Amino acid sequence: NTDTLGNNDHIGFPRELQRFTKVIRIKKGSKIPVSSTKGPFYKFSDPTIQNWINENGNIGFVLEGSSDLVVIDSDSDELTSYIDLKFPPTLTIETGSGGYHYYFRIEGWKTNHSFTKSGSEMGSIRANNWQVLVPPSIHPNGNPYKIFRKNLIKELTLNQMENLVDKFSHSKSIKSQH
């Protein structure tokens, strides 16, 4: 099956993401960057990152506005069901909280969104200067981030993404994570 990645991903970090250079150090057992989402940045293979991981530090991946890479972070069954039904199977990380990070390529999408329903967080679209934790990071609750679906990163159209935002229209556009 040429649609999935091999089993030699280095300690759970998705091989497909290793070409990106926006890896940052995250405080151990936390989601908070050691410095900021503005850097310093590393490649996954950088000894600084490998040593950090060996010392049980978490790592994050910063999405940049100049990239076509977008992550949909789902923390609700409703959003997860929509993505699984409407979008192609793509690289998916199971978060420590039991949600999912779906990685997609979308040409021209630069907007971050946060989805809420009745005051509860449903998830978000992370695109511009927003970070996501990646394996082998550990959620503050003690559970690991792990690869759920080893598919290659799929493309979405702007129309597909706009339909997602319209469907969950009680969402709000946000500039940054912080």
PATIGU-700630 format. One record per residue (C-alpha): x, y, z; residue in three letters. Coordinates in Angstrom, 2 decimals, always signed. Layout:
# residues N
       px       py       pz  residu
        X        Y        Z     Ala
...
This chain:
# residues 178
       px       py       pz  residu
    +0.00    +0.00    +0.00     Asn
    +1.76    +3.16    -1.19     Thr
    -0.67    +5.33    +0.75     Asp
    +0.86    +4.61    +4.16     Thr
    +4.21    +5.34    +5.71     Leu
    +6.75    +2.70    +6.69     Gly
    +7.25    +1.33   +10.17     Asn
   +10.66    +2.92   +10.66     Asn
    +9.41    +6.25   +11.98     Asp
   +11.97    +7.41   +14.51     His
   +10.49    +6.99   +18.01     Ile
    +7.03    +7.77   +16.77     Gly
    +7.80   +11.07   +15.03     Phe
    +6.08   +10.92   +11.63     Pro
    +8.66   +10.56    +8.88     Arg
    +6.54   +12.73    +6.60     Glu
    +7.06   +15.67    +8.99     Leu
   +10.82   +15.23    +9.33     Gln
   +11.53   +17.43    +6.30     Arg
    +9.99   +20.44    +8.04     Phe
   +12.33   +22.58   +10.10     Thr
    +9.91   +24.18   +12.53     Lys
   +10.39   +21.85   +15.50     Val
   +10.54   +23.57   +18.90     Ile
   +11.26   +22.40   +22.44     Arg
    +8.22   +22.16   +24.73     Ile
    +8.49   +22.03   +28.51     Lys
    +8.36   +18.50   +29.96     Lys
    +4.79   +17.34   +30.62     Gly
    +3.44   +20.57   +29.16     Ser
    +2.20   +22.25   +25.98     Lys
    +4.18   +25.43   +26.69     Ile
    +7.20   +26.23   +24.46     Pro
   +10.57   +26.62   +26.16     Val
   +11.01   +29.94   +24.35     Ser
    +8.18   +30.75   +21.91     Ser
    +6.48   +29.67   +18.69     Thr
    +8.81   +32.15   +16.97     Lys
   +11.85   +29.95   +17.61     Gly
   +14.51   +28.90   +17.90     Pro
   +13.55   +26.23   +15.38     Phe
   +15.24   +22.89   +14.78     Tyr
   +15.07   +19.97   +12.40     Lys
   +13.84   +16.78   +14.06     Phe
   +17.29   +15.20   +13.56     Ser
   +19.10   +18.09   +15.30     Asp
   +21.09   +16.82   +18.34     Pro
   +19.45   +19.53   +20.47     Thr
   +16.02   +17.98   +19.79     Ile
   +17.24   +14.39   +20.13     Gln
   +18.84   +15.21   +23.51     Asn
   +15.67   +17.03   +24.58     Trp
   +13.56   +13.97   +23.73     Ile
   +16.03   +11.67   +25.53     Asn
   +15.57   +13.85   +28.63     Glu
   +11.76   +13.38   +28.32     Asn
   +11.12   +16.87   +26.98     Gly
    +8.14   +17.40   +24.69     Asn
    +8.45   +18.69   +21.14     Ile
    +6.12   +20.80   +19.06     Gly
    +5.77   +21.51   +15.40     Phe
    +5.03   +25.10   +14.36     Val
    +2.80   +25.59   +11.35     Leu
    +3.78   +28.60    +9.29     Glu
    +1.62   +30.89    +7.19     Gly
    +3.95   +30.43    +4.21     Ser
    +3.37   +26.66    +4.21     Ser
    +0.39   +24.80    +2.79     Asp
    +0.38   +22.48    +5.82     Leu
    -2.68   +22.74    +8.09     Val
    -3.67   +20.69   +11.14     Val
    -7.27   +20.16   +12.16     Ile
    -7.33   +19.46   +15.89     Asp
   -10.49   +17.56   +16.84     Ser
   -11.53   +17.26   +20.46     Asp
   -15.13   +16.20   +19.80     Ser
   -16.88   +13.18   +18.33     Asp
   -18.95   +15.49   +16.11     Glu
   -15.91   +17.12   +14.47     Leu
   -14.06   +13.79   +14.21     Thr
   -17.06   +12.15   +12.51     Ser
   -17.31   +15.02   +10.01     Tyr
   -13.59   +14.81    +9.11     Ile
   -13.65   +11.01    +8.82     Asp
   -16.74   +11.17    +6.58     Leu
   -15.91   +14.17    +4.36     Lys
   -12.10   +14.21    +4.09     Phe
    -9.59   +11.66    +2.74     Pro
    -7.64    +9.53    +5.25     Pro
    -4.47   +11.47    +6.07     Thr
    -1.60   +11.43    +8.55     Leu
    -3.37   +11.49   +11.92     Thr
    -1.90   +11.80   +15.41     Ile
    -3.89   +10.68   +18.45     Glu
    -3.39   +13.32   +21.13     Thr
    -2.78   +12.59   +24.78     Gly
    -6.29   +13.83   +25.56     Ser
    -7.86   +11.32   +23.15     Gly
    -8.48   +13.78   +20.32     Gly
    -6.88   +13.77   +16.88     Tyr
    -4.58   +15.99   +14.84     His
    -5.36   +15.59   +11.13     Tyr
    -2.59   +16.85    +8.81     Tyr
    -3.61   +18.24    +5.42     Phe
    -2.15   +20.33    +2.62     Arg
    -4.34   +23.25    +1.54     Ile
    -3.03   +25.81    -0.90     Glu
    -3.88   +29.33    +0.22     Gly
    -5.34   +28.63    +3.69     Trp
    -3.78   +30.95    +6.30     Lys
    -6.48   +31.31    +8.96     Thr
    -6.58   +29.77   +12.43     Asn
   -10.04   +28.91   +13.79     His
   -11.28   +27.72   +17.14     Ser
   -14.49   +25.68   +17.30     Phe
   -16.75   +25.81   +20.34     Thr
   -20.28   +24.57   +21.01     Lys
   -22.25   +25.56   +24.10     Ser
   -19.03   +26.88   +25.61     Gly
   -17.13   +23.60   +25.09     Ser
   -13.97   +23.35   +22.99     Glu
   -14.62   +21.19   +19.93     Met
   -11.30   +21.70   +18.20     Gly
    -9.44   +24.07   +15.93     Ser
    -7.83   +24.66   +12.57     Ile
    -4.16   +25.41   +13.07     Arg
    -2.33   +27.07   +10.21     Ala
    -0.42   +30.24   +10.96     Asn
    +2.19   +30.33   +13.76     Asn
    +0.26   +27.79   +15.79     Trp
    +1.98   +24.78   +17.28     Gln
    +0.92   +21.17   +17.73     Val
    +2.62   +18.65   +19.97     Leu
    +3.97   +15.64   +18.10     Val
    +5.09   +12.15   +19.14     Pro
    +6.85   +11.16   +21.31     Pro
    +5.49   +14.03   +23.46     Ser
    +3.49   +13.35   +26.61     Ile
    +0.26   +15.24   +27.33     His
    +0.06   +17.02   +30.72     Pro
    -2.35   +14.21   +31.77     Asn
    +0.48   +11.65   +31.30     Gly
    -0.78   +10.05   +28.07     Asn
    +1.43    +9.90   +24.96     Pro
    +0.86   +11.47   +21.56     Tyr
    +1.07    +8.69   +19.00     Lys
    +0.58    +8.03   +15.32     Ile
    -2.99    +6.88   +14.77     Phe
    -3.04    +6.76   +10.95     Arg
    +0.26    +6.55    +9.04     Lys
    -1.19    +7.78    +5.75     Asn
    +0.59   +10.29    +3.59     Leu
    -0.60   +13.88    +4.04     Ile
    -3.58   +14.49    +1.73     Lys
    -4.67   +17.65    -0.03     Glu
    -7.90   +19.49    +0.65     Leu
    -9.48   +22.24    -1.41     Thr
   -10.30   +25.67    -0.03     Leu
   -13.95   +24.77    -0.64     Asn
   -13.70   +21.67    +1.57     Gln
   -12.17   +23.75    +4.37     Met
   -14.72   +26.55    +3.98     Glu
   -17.51   +23.93    +4.21     Asn
   -15.98   +22.68    +7.48     Leu
   -15.90   +26.22    +8.89     Val
   -19.49   +26.86    +7.70     Asp
   -20.71   +23.59    +9.24     Lys
   -19.22   +24.54   +12.60     Phe
   -20.09   +28.23   +12.13     Ser
   -20.26   +28.85   +15.85     His
   -16.45   +28.98   +15.47     Ser
   -14.36   +32.09   +15.60     Lys
   -11.29   +33.08   +13.63     Ser
    -8.23   +33.65   +15.79     Ile
    -4.89   +35.21   +15.03     Lys
    -2.50   +33.18   +17.16     Ser
    -2.26   +30.53   +19.81     Gln
    -1.16   +32.97   +22.50     His
